[in-house]
Amino acid sequence: MTINEAINHPNATIVDVRSEGEFAGGNVPGSINIPLHTVPDHVEDFKTMSQPVVLCCMSGNRSGQALMFLQAQGVEGLYNGGGYGEVLIHKL
């Protein structure tokens, strides 16, 4: 599945790993905010999220870190959407 297909999948969950303040300043409609530093506390939540799970942040760096951590914990169906602006552009 391409990132564009993942973003627009009807069951996709978009998770923004930026801080609460950054998220409040603009986000993808319907996305949820789980700041990067709290991701380890939410591993079980990620395992039960509707897939695909598209992670995003400001530039793709933090979402990439979250992706690698979550994959190491056995979470599947993850995609790094990059910056939330990029996700917005690809969202139909």
Secondary structure, 3 states (H helix, E strand, C coil): CCHHHHHHCCCCEEEECCCHHHHHCCCCCCCEECCHHHHHHHHHHHHHCCCCEEEEECCCHHHHHHHHHHHHCCCCCEEEEEEHHHHHHHCC
